[in-house]
Amino acid sequence: MTKIAASIMVHAPDQALDDTTRAAQHGADLVELRVDGFTHDHNALARVVEESDLPCIVTCRPDWEGGQYQGDEHARISLFEHLAQCARPPAYIDIELAAYQRSSDTRRRIDRLVDHPGQVKPTSTGLILSSHDFKSRPIDLYQRVEAMAAAPACRIMKLAWYAKSLRDNLEAFELLASHHKPTIALCMGPFGLPSRVLAKKFGALLTFASIEPSAATAEGQPTIDQLKNLYRWDTITPTTRVFGVIGYPVAHSASPAIHNAAFDAVHHDAVYLPLSIPPEYEHFAATVGAWLDATDLHFRGASVTIPHKENLLRFAHERHANIEPLAEHIGAANTLVRHDNGSLHTTNTDCSAAIDSVCHALGILHADLAAQRVAVIGAGGVARAVVAGFAQHGATVVVYNRTLEKAQALADRFNGHTGKVVATPLDKLCDSWGQIYINCTPLGMHPHTDATPVPDPQKTWGPGTVVFDTIYNPTHTRLLRDARAAGCLTISGLDMFIRQAALQFKLWTNQDVPLDVFRRILTDRLTNSGT
Ligand code: NAP
């Protein structure tokens, strides 16, 4: 069973012991004591190892392998020799493969301390041979693996490198799957999160996590709480399905929180991750293609957001996916579904979510939209989905945009598809005659919460007007506050966000999502982020 090792930087013995206690309370299985910056007091470190609430890995990482230790090698190995004498010695000591290979003296002295087939004196301490590359995947990765595998004293192989893309994670998974010695294979940096969360799916010996975000000992390391409470660590098995939100940037997306909570709520064996892919189509196609082709990964779908919605549609064409006609019509998709038989399906849930939000708030049917006059503010990606939806249902739509040409292009695309769509400059908004106003610009979004696309609401709206802001962060934008003050009925972007996510969830799991779970998680998240 893959363990969680809390990585703890030792600055002082009492701090380290407090941290081991906190690590145990958070649910870690063992601790890695990073003693690189505290090597002068061997007895104090021995006390930490002996009194730790959890079994210890002791690591004294030299600066030439990304650590803080700058002393000489003889003194470093002497520290390990001292700790090996403890009444309760370390469960593991970690030595870099390079150090172990470079010096026969280091090798001889380390081999004397650890348990291995040739060991004559009883000891329980295991040797982790490790390799780290802070730039990229080392070109001699497999030679390093073979060297570790061939060393009789090496009980655990640890390979860590800086991931340049999400594809690096796949190689880490292959390493875990293909080696007989217990292995730790981790990718560092923002692209490496999957290797840390899915370590359990692929049978790694352990994954590293921190007690709190500021205590991370490597870039991209999650906290124990994130692993357990956000990424469903305790439920992950080799057959767990993998989903994610693809975007750039994507680290602050709320989607992992809501989808993982929903998987919990309906007991669906799946985990949902943030998946960062740089904007160019080549990156998107290569990464998503490789993830879909990795059969043991069970990658079953994704939410796709800025800047990849058009990329998803192009990819779906190239992969001969089933493409929902509406997504084709909009020219962008936000949902990828991979069925168990391997077939792909692509759709756009933004459009239905926007329409459903309005119909639900007004208590009307889709068919009733034909009688509505709708003012859409903005002509970007969300506006395109909103205009497509209303035009499809026969509404009359006026697109107001700062750049008239973009509004015109949008109108040209959708005018005549049942409804009527025309373009108008944004500064003509106060002369409009809409019944429903929909903001599809980022004006008013966190952190610029004082901004609004409707500077003169009293002139523009009256009681009975419906105002829908697609922004959901904050939930109560200035636009919606002004609209309420003018007696309008308001709809929050939170409603649309929840609905588009719920439609995705249904496509992936064939289960209705508990909407209250989505709403609670999102509201908590937005409140806690101070927005
Ligand atoms: P986008 O493609 O970048 O389009 C932004 C639009 O806003 C463009 O038409 C742009 O006008 C206009 N705009 C931007 N800054 C402006 C300014 N200072 N003054 C006037 N107009 C301005 O963005 P998008 O993907 O459509 O997203 C728009 C918003 O929708 C996001 O900010 C987000 O809050 C919201 N959203 C909500 C959901 C949901 O589920 N609730 C989902 C996705 C997005 P120009 O054409 O002149 O540049």
Residues whose N, C-alpha, C, O or C-beta is under 5 A from the ligand:
A	BS01	NAP	G378 A379 G380 G381 V382 A383 N401 R402 T403 K406 C440 T441 P442 M445 T470 I471 Y472 G493 L494 M496 F497
